Amino acid sequence: MKDRTEIKSMSKRQLNSNWKLPVLLSGIVTLITAFVTRQEIINEYFALSWVFNIITAIIGIYLTMLYINIAKNKGEGIVTWEWLKVPFNKLLKCILCAIVLFLIVFGIGMLGMLAIFISGTSLIISQVIGNILIVALVILDIVISIYLSFATYLILDKDCKIIESLKLSFKLVKNSFWKTVLFGLSFILWIIPIIITLGVATIWVMPYIGISYANYYLELYNEKIGN
């Protein structure tokens, strides 16, 4: 399996060879996100902001498909709109998978709130236990999210069923958890050019990270599952 530096260098080359469509779509997503996150939009047009959030999430599925195709083609060939194509059954499974993941994370949060509510009779003890539970649940949610983070990739790439994609995602990250965490953290410094350019750099950074994760997924899959 290629190391983190090799994967990122390869992804950068692939993006530089196929930048037009990824950058265009990233620009659209960035504009939509900037619009719906404005406080006045959230306050006055709450329902509309949710509609745009859903649209952005669906576009994200198509972008993931594009990133997978760019990664699998090793930067060769000309990227076309066909590389974005996602059959309806895969799109539906991705949406349902996202709902399942949300319910898992939300369910853990609700259990935590219930535990905090019924824990202890002493106010001080309750606060201490409550704070510990909150931290533990946040960590648990993050860990679960990381273990299941490749479910969408597996649905789009291998047409896995929802439960199968969750199981395989867990298998991919198993024994590679900290490697996966460090891979994600390695992109933190890219926040600097985004801030300096007032967000404009996002249109290149976002597809770069997306292609990098697609390559990382493919490396994990080939190493642990194959075929």
C-alpha positions as CSV (number, residue, x, y, z in Angstrom):
1,M,0.0,0.0,0.0
2,K,1.3,3.5,-0.9
3,D,2.1,5.8,2.0
4,R,0.2,9.0,2.8
5,T,2.7,11.2,0.9
6,E,2.6,9.1,-2.2
7,I,-1.2,9.0,-2.3
8,K,-1.4,12.8,-1.9
9,S,1.2,13.5,-4.6
10,M,-0.5,11.1,-7.0
11,S,-3.9,12.8,-6.3
12,K,-2.5,16.2,-6.9
13,R,-1.1,15.1,-10.3
14,Q,-4.5,13.5,-11.2
15,L,-6.4,16.7,-10.3
16,N,-3.9,18.9,-12.2
17,S,-4.5,16.8,-15.3
18,N,-8.3,16.8,-14.9
19,W,-9.1,20.0,-13.0
20,K,-11.9,21.7,-15.1
21,L,-15.0,19.7,-14.1
22,P,-14.0,19.0,-10.5
23,V,-13.2,22.7,-9.9
24,L,-16.4,23.9,-11.6
25,L,-18.6,21.6,-9.5
26,S,-16.6,22.5,-6.3
27,G,-17.2,26.1,-7.1
28,I,-21.0,25.5,-7.4
29,V,-21.0,23.6,-4.1
30,T,-19.0,26.4,-2.4
31,L,-21.4,29.1,-3.6
32,I,-24.4,27.1,-2.4
33,T,-22.8,26.4,1.0
34,A,-21.8,30.1,1.4
35,F,-25.4,31.1,0.6
36,V,-27.2,28.7,2.9
37,T,-24.9,29.3,5.9
38,R,-25.6,33.0,6.0
39,Q,-27.4,33.7,9.3
40,E,-30.1,35.8,7.7
41,I,-31.0,32.9,5.3
42,I,-31.1,30.5,8.2
43,N,-33.3,32.8,10.2
44,E,-35.7,33.9,7.5
45,Y,-35.7,30.9,5.1
46,F,-35.0,27.9,7.3
47,A,-36.9,25.5,5.0
48,L,-35.1,26.8,1.9
49,S,-31.7,26.4,3.6
50,W,-32.6,22.8,4.3
51,V,-33.6,22.2,0.7
52,F,-30.2,23.6,-0.5
53,N,-28.4,21.5,2.1
54,I,-30.1,18.4,0.7
55,I,-29.2,19.4,-2.8
56,T,-25.6,20.0,-1.8
57,A,-25.5,16.5,-0.1
58,I,-26.8,14.9,-3.3
59,I,-24.2,16.8,-5.4
60,G,-21.6,15.4,-3.0
61,I,-22.6,11.9,-3.9
62,Y,-22.0,12.6,-7.6
63,L,-18.7,14.3,-6.8
64,T,-17.6,11.2,-4.8
65,M,-18.3,9.1,-7.9
66,L,-16.3,11.6,-10.0
67,Y,-13.4,11.4,-7.6
68,I,-13.4,7.6,-7.6
69,N,-13.4,7.5,-11.4
70,I,-10.5,10.0,-11.6
71,A,-8.6,7.9,-9.0
72,K,-9.3,4.6,-10.8
73,N,-8.2,6.0,-14.2
74,K,-4.9,7.2,-12.7
75,G,-5.4,10.7,-14.2
76,E,-5.5,9.3,-17.7
77,G,-8.2,10.1,-20.3
78,I,-10.5,13.1,-20.4
79,V,-12.9,13.7,-17.6
80,T,-16.5,14.0,-18.9
81,W,-19.9,14.3,-17.4
82,E,-20.3,10.5,-17.8
83,W,-17.8,10.1,-14.9
84,L,-20.4,11.7,-12.7
85,K,-23.1,9.2,-13.6
86,V,-24.7,7.4,-10.7
87,P,-27.5,4.9,-11.3
88,F,-30.6,5.7,-9.3
89,N,-30.4,2.5,-7.2
90,K,-26.9,3.5,-6.0
91,L,-28.0,7.1,-5.4
92,L,-30.9,5.8,-3.3
93,K,-28.7,3.5,-1.3
94,C,-26.3,6.3,-0.6
95,I,-29.1,8.5,0.7
96,L,-30.5,5.7,2.9
97,C,-27.0,4.9,4.1
98,A,-26.5,8.5,5.1
99,I,-29.8,8.3,7.0
100,V,-28.7,5.1,8.8
101,L,-25.4,6.8,9.8
102,F,-27.3,9.8,11.1
103,L,-29.6,7.6,13.1
104,I,-26.7,5.7,14.6
105,V,-24.9,8.9,15.7
106,F,-28.1,10.5,16.8
107,G,-29.1,7.4,18.8
108,I,-25.9,7.4,20.6
109,G,-26.3,11.0,21.5
110,M,-29.9,10.4,22.8
111,L,-28.7,7.5,24.9
112,G,-26.0,9.8,26.4
113,M,-28.6,12.5,27.2
114,L,-30.8,9.9,28.9
115,A,-27.8,8.6,30.9
116,I,-26.9,12.1,32.0
117,F,-30.5,12.8,33.0
118,I,-30.8,9.7,35.2
119,S,-27.2,9.8,36.6
120,G,-26.6,10.6,40.2
121,T,-28.6,12.7,42.7
122,S,-25.9,15.1,43.7
123,L,-25.7,18.1,41.4
124,I,-21.8,18.1,41.5
125,I,-21.6,14.3,40.8
126,S,-24.2,14.7,38.0
127,Q,-22.2,17.5,36.4
128,V,-19.0,15.5,36.5
129,I,-20.6,12.3,35.2
130,G,-22.4,14.4,32.6
131,N,-19.2,16.0,31.3
132,I,-17.4,12.7,31.2
133,L,-20.3,11.1,29.3
134,I,-20.5,14.0,26.8
135,V,-16.8,13.7,26.0
136,A,-17.0,10.0,25.8
137,L,-20.0,10.1,23.4
138,V,-18.4,12.7,21.2
139,I,-15.3,10.5,20.9
140,L,-17.5,7.5,20.2
141,D,-19.4,9.3,17.5
142,I,-16.1,10.4,15.9
143,V,-14.7,6.8,16.0
144,I,-17.9,5.3,14.5
145,S,-18.0,7.9,11.8
146,I,-14.4,7.1,10.8
147,Y,-15.0,3.4,10.8
148,L,-18.1,3.8,8.6
149,S,-16.7,6.6,6.4
150,F,-16.1,4.5,3.3
151,A,-19.6,3.1,3.1
152,T,-20.6,5.5,0.3
153,Y,-17.4,4.7,-1.6
154,L,-18.3,1.0,-1.5
155,I,-21.8,1.6,-2.7
156,L,-20.7,3.7,-5.6
157,D,-17.7,1.6,-6.5
158,K,-18.8,-1.9,-5.8
159,D,-22.6,-1.5,-5.7
160,C,-22.7,-3.0,-2.1
161,K,-25.9,-3.2,-0.2
162,I,-26.2,-0.8,2.7
163,I,-25.4,-3.2,5.6
164,E,-22.7,-4.8,3.5
165,S,-21.1,-1.4,2.8
166,L,-21.1,-0.6,6.6
167,K,-19.4,-4.0,7.4
168,L,-16.8,-3.6,4.7
169,S,-16.1,0.0,5.7
170,F,-15.4,-1.2,9.2
171,K,-13.2,-3.9,7.8
172,L,-11.2,-1.4,5.7
173,V,-10.5,0.9,8.7
174,K,-9.9,-2.0,11.1
175,N,-6.1,-2.0,12.0
176,S,-5.8,1.2,10.0
177,F,-7.7,3.5,12.3
178,W,-4.8,5.8,13.3
179,K,-3.5,5.7,9.7
180,T,-6.9,7.0,8.6
181,V,-7.0,9.6,11.3
182,L,-3.6,10.9,10.4
183,F,-4.5,10.9,6.7
184,G,-7.4,13.2,7.5
185,L,-5.3,15.5,9.8
186,S,-2.6,15.8,7.1
187,F,-5.0,18.2,5.2
188,I,-5.3,20.7,8.1
189,L,-2.7,23.1,6.7
190,W,-4.8,23.6,3.6
191,I,-7.1,25.7,5.7
192,I,-4.4,28.5,5.5
193,P,-4.7,29.1,1.7
194,I,-8.5,28.9,2.0
195,I,-8.5,31.6,4.7
196,I,-5.9,33.8,2.7
197,T,-8.0,33.6,-0.4
198,L,-11.3,34.2,1.5
199,G,-12.6,30.7,0.5
200,V,-11.7,30.9,-3.2
201,A,-9.0,28.1,-2.8
202,T,-11.8,25.8,-1.7
203,I,-12.6,25.1,-5.4
204,W,-9.2,23.4,-5.8
205,V,-8.6,22.1,-2.3
206,M,-12.0,20.3,-2.1
207,P,-11.5,18.1,-5.1
208,Y,-7.9,17.5,-4.2
209,I,-9.0,16.1,-0.8
210,G,-11.8,14.2,-2.5
211,I,-9.5,12.5,-5.0
212,S,-7.0,11.8,-2.2
213,Y,-9.6,10.0,-0.2
214,A,-10.7,8.1,-3.2
215,N,-7.2,6.9,-3.8
216,Y,-6.8,6.1,-0.1
217,Y,-10.0,4.0,-0.2
218,L,-8.8,2.1,-3.3
219,E,-5.4,1.4,-1.6
220,L,-7.2,0.1,1.5
221,Y,-9.6,-2.0,-0.6
222,N,-6.9,-3.6,-2.7
223,E,-4.8,-4.3,0.4
224,K,-7.6,-5.8,2.6
225,I,-10.2,-7.2,0.2
226,G,-8.9,-7.2,-3.3
227,N,-10.6,-7.9,-6.6
